[in-house]
């Protein structure tokens, strides 16, 4: 095992001290193998790394948005095309900031669910979300059936 893997595993176990006990209660769908500690550690580490990356992106996008808002009054002689272009740029930055904020919140929620021992439980029906679904989308809080029902509304 590589030195980095040992360090990552140690850091993850420190952050989630009850993981070895809790992982046994993480539900799976029929036909899926039970969760292993290593699989959950890998997911948690991926979420932690993504949070670090997103925090850097969020800070940069927030600074850019602040600069655009601060400079929006400059250039009082701008024509309508310039004003429209500036408004579009501000809207795009605002969307980026909001999307990044949402992803950070979803990642934090997933990490909280791992720490609480409730990871993998559908928040709507209480059944297993599905191991394969969570490995593809670790932030999922709904099983496929509940997610499809939600999207049809």
N, C-alpha and C positions, 0 to 999 in steps of 0.2 A: 504494500500500500504506500502510495506517495506521501511525502511529508505534508503536502498541501491538504490531501484528503484527511489525514489524521487531525490537522489543525481545524479544518472545517467541521469535522465530526465533533471534536471537543467543544468548539464554539456553539454549535447547534445544540448539543446536549446540555450545555450550560444555560442556554436561553430557554430550553424546553426540558426542565429537569424530570418531568413525569412522563416523557415521551415513551420510554420503554414500557411503562405500565399502560398508558393511554392508547397506544397504537393497537392494542388487542381489541379495543372497543370501537375502533373506526369501522363502520359498516362497509360491506361490499355487495354488489349485486350478484344474483345467482350466476354461477359459472366463473366467477372471478376468484383469484387466489387472495387470501388475506393480506392486508398491508404488512410490510416489514418495516422495521425501524429505519433501515437504510433508505428505503423508498421515500418515507416521509421526511427524513433528513435531507434528502436530495431536493424534494419539493420545497421545503422550508428554506433551504440555502438559496435556491433559485429565486424565491420570492424576496429574500433579504437582499440579494445582489441586485435584483430589478428595482427594489425600493431605493437603493443607493444611487443607481443610475438615474432613476426618475427624479430624485431630489435635486440632482445637479441640473437636469433638464428644466425642472420646475423653476429653480432659482434663475436660470438664464432667461427663460421665457417671461418670468415675472419682471425681471429687470428691463427686458426689451419692451414689454407692455407699458411699464412705468415711463420709460423714455418716450414712447410714442404718445402717451397721454400728456406728458409734460410738454412735449414739443408741438402738440396739436394746435396750439394758439399761434405758433410762429407762422410766418408767411401769410400775413393777412391779405396779401395781394394775390394769393393763389386763385387760379380759375377753378371752375366746377370739376374738371377732370382731376386736378390735383387733390382737391378736397375728397372726391369720391375714392380715389386711390388710397389716400391716407385712412379713410374710414374703413375700407376693405382690409387694409393691413392691420389696423387695430382689431377688427373683428376676428381676423385669422389668429392673431396672437392671443386674444381673449379665449378663443375656442381651444387653442393649444394649452393654455394655462388651466382651463377648466377640465379638459380631458386628462391631463397629467395629474391634477388633483384627485380626480375620480379614480384613476388607476392606483394611486398611492393609498387611497382609502380602501379600495378593494383588496389590495395586497395586505394591508394592515389587518383588515377584518379576517382574511384567511389565516394569517399568522396567529391572531387572537383565538380563532377556532381550533387551531392545532394545539395551542397552549392550554385551552380549556377542555380539550379532549372531545370536542364536538365536531371535528373536521369530518367531512364526508356525509353528514346528515342533511337531507333536504330541509330547508327552512320552511317550506310550505306543507309538505305531507309527512315529514319525519322519516321517510325511507332513505335507503342508500342512494347517494348521488351517482355513484359508480366510479370505480377506481380508474377505468380507462378515461372517463370524462375528466376527472380531476388531474390525471397525468397530462392530458392535452390542454386543460384550462384550469390551473390550480386555484383560481379565484372563484370558481363556480359555487353558488349557494343553493341552486335548485337542480333537481334531477331533470332528465330530458323531458319526461312527461309534463312536469310542472312548468318548465321553461317554455315548451311548445304551447301550453295552455295560456301562459302569460302573453306570449307574442301574438296569439290570435285575438286578444282583446283589443 
